[in-house]
């Protein structure tokens, strides 16, 4: 019991520093992404350091849901990768401690992290997001700091464009000044040219004071122009001129109440209350619209409804004296002017009805969009906690399997898995936001996809399966592509199972007979029609491959070195689909029609069949040598 407690302490000491380090590194990276996204709104505003620090603090708190799952994944990968690389996991297993028992203290810790993440999402994150977005919108509305560059037009002052040829940073004198005043619109624009000027802020901080010397002013007088006349303008020459430009340079913080009413500023209870309210409003609006449509008259005829259920009755045509009412007949009896008047009135009523329906549709769309936003935010309260658990059960078993510590391999694997998760999660979020998928499906799709991966790698790690064994995957790949493999058989100094000569002779004779039978069925590569219509017998090829491996495994226990050396002459035969690519008749017919596709496949298949026939001949010949010339 003392050993288990020490083991738990050891694992926590190994995991916690890595978790803290990776969390703050990932949080810094996502915070830099936030800064890069809003850099244009922050630069050139003359903001105080405390305002920027406050904004970055709330942004960092808001980025925790993004950084926390990736930190859990990377830290668990690094922790168990280090344990596997130093053979500490092997020592634990040798002492009788299973992988799941080894992970148990960290499972408890991550479960506590998941519970804390839930309360963080519900209580802390809404307040942080309210303050962050309020502060960010306040920063966006602040006027830019006045730092006019030389040689380019400066348009950061609303309603004005300024051009300065050169400026003296010591005296503050501006040379070659051009001012385009478009605050009253382009039609009433004013142009000012001056040889020199001086720029300063007014004492109240709400205006710019501009002192101009030796210049001209041109005013556009479009509103005084008459038809057939050229555009008049007024020219004024001045030696000394003073103008004031509205410019609010103060930082005004917006009220947070407006953002608190948004979905980002609500906890679970407030979100659920809003969702219920919107659902009730949508249902009531739908009922009112339905009642209005049932009670409205169309062409002077009201839709008939059942007196008890108030549901519309099946349509029945209006009749006069038992005969159906024909609108065309009635219209033809009216004069043309009366017909035009009736048609015009009908079109106007139809257009008004269409506009009314479209307005109601847009209103319902807005309500449904707000409803989906609140439902998405409600789902997010739970997805972060589940993501932390999911990434731990992916990262810890993967670290135990790959057995690579440090920051290199775990970082690459973590980023790759997280990118897949982020793409799936973001796609599901957009589909849910746009109403193309149900909200629960879009927000949980990433969990549904990655959860089987976590279960699979955990099961593989607990059973010591070589998921990332390069040799095993290389052998599978070689079998798929049909790569030629040389058989390797080593002489055993110590033999546990002795070879019985009679059994060995029987196995070799059976192997030779099966190889000869396959050769008799296909003595040469097949032509185009027979290849697609008949092909080679894949079942017998697979049976011969297994029989060949069993024979070699049994004879490799022989004490005769010549026999063991002769076994290496037996080829490695694999069962490949290209030997018979069309097992069904309709596939054969389609393939023979699609010549641009079937001909290249046939050429590759012929080359593979030629190599297989050579392997069968080699198998028959080697089996004969074993039967005739060697002792077992």
N, C-alpha and C positions, 0 to 999 in steps of 0.2 A: 504493500500500500504506500510505503514511504517512497519507493522507486517511482510509482506512478505520479505522485505529487511533485517530485523533483523533475520528472519528465514534462509535466504540465508547465512548471515554472520555466524550464529551459525553452520550451516552444514559445511561450509568451515573450520571453526576453529576446528570442530570435525574430519574432514577427513584429512586435510593436515598434521598434525603431525603423524597420523597413517600411511599415505602414505609414508612420508619421512622415518619413522622408518623401515617399512617393506621393502622398496626399498633397503636401505643400508644393512639390514640383509640378504636379498635374494642375493644381489650382493656379499656380503662377502662369502656366502655359495658357490655360483658358482665359485668365485675366488679361494676358497680352492679346489674345484674340479679340476680347471685348474692346480693349484700347485701340487696336488696329481698325475695328469696325467704326468706332465713333471718334476717331482722331480729328476729323475735319470739323466736328462740332465743338471740340475742346481747345484747339490751337487758335491763337490770335484773339482770345476773348479777354485777356488780362485777368484771369481768375486767380483768386488767392489759393495758396497752398492748402489751407485747411478745407476749402471747398472741394478741391481735387482729391485730397486724402479721404474725405467723407464719401465722395462718390465711389472711389476705388474700394473702400471698405464694404459698402453696401453691395457693390458689384461682386466682390469676392464671396460674400455670404450667399448671394443669389446663384453663384456658380458652383456651390457645393454639390448639388444634385448631379452635376455633370462630372465632377472630379472624383467623388467618393467611389462609385463602382469601378472605375478604372484603377484607382489606388488599391482597392481590395484585390482586384485581379492581378496586378503587377506584384504586390507585396506577397501574396500567397504563392505565386509562381517562383519568385526569388527565394522565399523561405524554404519551400520543399525542394527546389532545385539545388540549393546549397546543401541541404541534408542528404539528398541523393548523391551529389557529386563527392561528398566526403564520406560516403558509405555509412552515415549515421542511421539512415532509414533501414539499411540492411542489418545493422546491429540491433535495432529495435525489433525488427521482425524475427531475428534469431533468438531474441529474449522472449518471444511469445507475444509481443505487442503488435496487434494488427494495425493497418494503415488507418482504419476508421477510429480506432482507439487513440492513435497518435493525433488525429485531427480533432478529437473531441474537445480539448480546451479552446482551440481556435473556433470551433463550431459554436461554442457557448459565447465566445467574445463577439463573433460576427453577428450572432443572433441579437446580442445586446446593442450592437451598432445598428442593426436593422430596426430595432424598436426605437432607438434614439433618432434614427433617420425619419421614422414616421412622425414623431412628435416635432421634429425640426421642420418637416414639410407642413405640418398643420399649424404650428404656433409661431415659429421664428421666421420662416421664409416669406409668408404673406406681408409681415411688417417690413422686412428688408426690401422686398420688391416694391412696396409702396413708396418707401423713402428713395430707393434708387431711381425709379422711373420719374417721380416728382422732381428730384434733383436734376436728372438728365434733361427733362423737358424745360426746366428753368434755365439750365445752361444753354440749351438750344435757342431760347428766346432772348438771351442777353446779346446786346450789340457787340460787334467785334472791336477789339482794341485798335485804335487808330494808328496804324503804322503803314503809311502810304509808300509803296515802292517807287523807284525811278523808272521812267521809260515805258511803263505799261499803264493801262487803264485800271483804276481801282473802283470796284463796284460793290464793296461791302457796306456802304452807307445807303440805306433804303432811299430810292428815288433820285440818286445822284451817281454820276460817273466822273471821276477825277483823273487827270493826267498831269504828271509833273516831269519836266525834262530833267531837272537836277535839283538837289537840295543840299543845304549846308547843315550838317548835324551839330555843329558848334553853335551857330547863331540861330538856327531854326528857320532861316529864310528859304523860301521855295522859289525856283526860277522856271519860266516857261509853263505857266499854269493854264490848264483848260478845264472848265467845269461844265458838264451837261446836266442841267436841271430838268428832270422828267417826272418830278413829283406830281405835276398836274396832268400827266399824260403826254404822249408824244406830240399830239396836236398843239398843245400849249407849252412846248418846250422852250427853254432858255439856254443860251450858250454864253459863257463868260470867258474872255481871254485876258490874261494879265502877264506883265513882264515879271513881276515878283509878288510875293504874298507871304503872310505869316499866319500860322494856324494855331489855335489854342482852344481849350475848353472853357465854357461859361462857368460862372461860379456855382450855379445851381446844378451843374452836371447834366443838364437835359438838352443842351445845344452846343454846337460847334461855332466858335467865333473865327471868321475868316476876314483878314484885313488885306485888301488888294490894292496894288499901285500900278498906274499907267496901263490901262487896258480898255477893252470894248465889251459891250453887252448886246446880244442879238435876241430879240423876243419874237416868237412866232405869233401872228395875229390871225390865225385861221378863223376864229369866231367872228371877225369883222369882214371877212371876204364875202363878196356877192357873186352871183352867177356871171360867168363870162370874164371875170377879172383874174389876174394873177394873184398868187398868195402874198399878202402884205406882211411886212415885218418891221420892227423898230430897232434902230441902231443907236446906241448910246456910248459916248466916249467919256472916260473918266480918268482923273489923276489919282484919286484916293476914294476907295469904296469899302464899306463894311457890310458884311452879310452874316446872317445867323442861319445855321442848318440844324433842324431837329435831330438830336442824337442822344439817346438815353444810354449812358455808360454804366449805370448802376446795375447791380445784381439783385433781382427780385425773385424770391423763392415763392413758387406757386403753392396753393392750398392743397394739402394731402387728402382732403375729403373726397375730391373727385376720383382719385386713384383708388381709395379704399372701397369705393362702390364697384370697381371693376373686379373681374374674376380673379386677378392675380393677388388681390388683397383680402381674400376671404378664406376662412378655415372650413372644415368639413360641415359644421352645423350651418354656417351662413351659405355655403354653396348649395347644400341640400334644400334649404329654405327658398333660395332663389330658383332652383330647378323646379320645385313644387309650384311656386308662384307662376313661373313661365308656362309650365304645363297646363295649369288651370286657365291661364289667360288664352293660350292657344286653343284649348278645347272649347272654351266659351265663345271665342271668335269664330271657330269652325261651326259651332252650333247656330250662332246668329246668322252666319252666311248661308247655312243650309236652310234655315227658317225663312230668310229673306227670299231665296231663290224659289222656295215652294209657294210663298205667298204672293210673288210678283206676277203681274199680268203681262202676257206676251200677245201683242196684237189684239188687246181687249179680251183675251181668254185667260182665265186663271187656271193654274195647274190643279187638277182634282186630287184631293187627298182623302184618306180614310178617316172617318170621324173618330174612331177609337184610337188608332195608332198614330194618326197624323202623318203617315207615310204617303208619298205620291202614288197614285194609282197608275196602272198601265195605260199608255197613251191610246186614246180613241179619237178618231177624226170627228170634227164638228159637223153635224148634219142639219139640213133644212128639209122638213117634210119627208124624212127618211132617206134623203139623198145626201152624199158627202158634199161639203162645201168646197167649191173650186175657186181659189183666189184668182187665177188667171181669167176665169170667165167674168168675175165681178169687175176686175180691173179693165177688161176690154170694153165694158159698157160705160166707163167714165171718159170724159174728154181728156185730151192729151195734157193740158195744163194741170188738170186735177191729178192725173197719174204721176206727173213729175213732182208735184207737191207732196203726194203721199210717199213716193219713193225717197224723196229728200228727207222727209221727216223720219222715215224708217232707218235711213242710213245714219242720221244724226243720233237717233236713239241707240242704234247698234254700236256706234263709236263711243257714246257715253257709257254704255254698258261694258264695252271692252276696256275702256280706261278705268272704270270702277273695279272690274275684276283684276286688272293688272296691278292696281294700287294695293288691293287686298293681298294679292300674291306676293308682292314685294314686302309688304308688312309681315306676312307669315314667314317669308325667307329670313328677314332680319331677326325675328323672334327665334326661329329655329337655329340660326347661326349663333346667337347669344346662348341659347340652350346648350348647343354642342360645346361651346367654349367652356361653360361651367362644368359640364360633364367630363370634359377632358381634364380640367384642373382637379376635379374630384378623383379621377383615376390616378393622377400623378401622385397623390398623397400615398398611394400604396405601391406603385411600381418601383420607386426608389428602394424601398426595403427589400422587395423581392429580387431586384437586380443585384443588390449586395450579396444576398445568399447565393444567387445563381452564379455570379462570377467567382465566388469563393469555391464552390463545388466544381468549377471548371479549372480554376487556376491551381489549386492545391494538388489534385490528381495529375494534372499535366506536368507540374514541377516534379512530382515523384516519378513520372514516366520518363521525361527527357533527361533528368539528372544533370542539369546545367545551371550553375549558379551565376552570380554576378548580375550585371545589368544588360549585357548584350542580347543573348538569345531570349531571355524572358521579356525584354522590352519589345523585341520584334514580334514575338507571338502575341503579347498583350495588345499591342497597337493593332495588329491584324484582326484579332477577335473583336476588339472594341469598335473598329471601323465597320465590320460586318453588323454588329449590334446597332451602331448608330445609324447606319443606312436603313436597316429594317425598321428601327424605331421611328426615325424621322419620316419615312415613307408612310408608315401606318398612321402617324400623327396627322400628316397632310390629308390622307384619305378620310380620316375621321373628321377632321376640321371642315373639309369641303362637303361632307355628307354623303360621300360615295360608299363608305363602309359604316357599320354601326360603331359607336364610340368605343365600346368595350373590346371589340375585335381589333380596331386599329391600335389601341393603346397597349394591348397584351400580345400582339402578334410576335414581337421580338422575344418575349418570354416563352411563348409556345414553340418557337423555332429553336432557341438555344437550350431549352430545358432538356431535350433528349441528348444533346451533346454533353451536358453536365452529367447526366445519368450514365452515359456510355463510358466516358473517360474515368469516372469514379469506379465503375464496375471493372474496367480494365486494370486500373491501378491496384485495386484490392486483390485481383487475381494474378498480379505480376505479368500481365500480358505485354508483349513487346509491340506496342502500337507504332512507335517511331523507330523500329528496327530497320535500318537501311537495307540490310541484306535480304530480309523477308520481302520488303516492298519491291526490291530490285528483281527478285525471283518471280514475283507475281507479274511485274511489268514485262519481263522477258517472255513469260508464257503467253501473255496477251498479244504482244507484237510478233511472237514467233522467233525470237532471237536464238541463234544456235548456241547451245550450252554444251560444254565438254564435261563428261562425267569424271568425277574424281573419287577413287577408292583407295584407302590407305590400308596397309597390312597391319593387322592387330597382333601385338605381341602376346596379349592375354585374351583368350577366347573363353567366353562364358557358355555359349551354346554351340556344341559341336555339330558339324555338318554331317548328315547321314547320306552316304553315297546313293542309295536307292531313291531317296526323296529328291536329292539334287538332280539326278539323272532325269527323273520324271518332270521336274520343273523346267529343265532346259529343253527337253523334247517337246513339251507343251508350248514353250515359247517359240521354238523353231517352227512348229506346225502352224501356230497362229500367224506368225510373220509371213509364212509361205502362202497361207490362205488369203491374206490381205493383198499380197503381191499378185496372186492369180485374179483377184477381183479387179484390180487396177494396175496392170503391168506397165502402163505408160501414162503420162499426163493426158487429161481428157480434153476433147475438143469443146468448142463454145457451147453447142446445144446440149451435149451430154453433161458438161460441167454444171450448167444451170438446171438441167432437168433431173439429173441423177446424183452427181457429186460422189464423194467418198463416204463410206460408212463411219460416221463420227462415233457411234456407240462402240464399234469394234476397235477403233483407234484408241479411244479412252481405256477400254478394257486391256488392250495390249500395253499401253503405257503403265497402267497399274501393275500388270503382271511382270513387266520388265523391272520395275523398281523393287517389287517383292523378291524377284529372283536375285537381283544384285545384293539386296540387303541380307539375304540368307547365305549366299555364297561368299560374302565378304568375311565370314567367320572361318573360312577355309585356312588350313595351316600351310597350304601349298602356295608359295609366292607367285609362281607362274599363273596359277588360276586367278589370283587376285589381280595380277597385272593384266590378264586377258579380259577381266571384267570392265576395265576402262575403255576397251574397244567397243563396248555396247553403247549405242547412242542414247541421248535423252529425247524421247518422243513426247510431244505435247499435243493435246486435243484442241485444235483451232477451228473457229467457225468458218474460216475461209476455204477449208477443204470441202465444205458443203454449205454455201451461204443461203440457199433457198430450200428450206425443208418442206415448204408448202407449195402446192402446184400453182396457185395464183401468184405467188411471189416469183416463181420461175417465169411465168408468162409475162408479168410486168417487166422483169429484168431483161428478158430477151427483146422487149420492145424498146426499152430505154437504153439504146446502144451507147450514147455518150457516157453513161454511168456504168453499164454492165461490162463493156469491153476492158476498161482499165482494171476493174476488179478481177475479171477473168485472167488477165495477163499476170497479175500478182498471184492469183490462185494457182496458175500453172507452174510458176516458179516455186511456190511452196510445195506443190504436189511432187515436183521433180526431186526436191530435197527429201521429202518423206519417203519416196520410193527408194532413194539411195540409202536412207536409214534402215528401211525394211530389209534391203539386200544385205546390209552390213550386219543387222541383227541375225539374219538367217545364217550367214557365213560364220560369224563368231560362235553362235550356238553349235554349229556343226563341229567347229574346232574343239569346243569344250567337250562334246560328246565323244569324239574320235581320239583325240590326242592327249588329254590331260587327266590326271587323277584328282579326285575330290578329297 
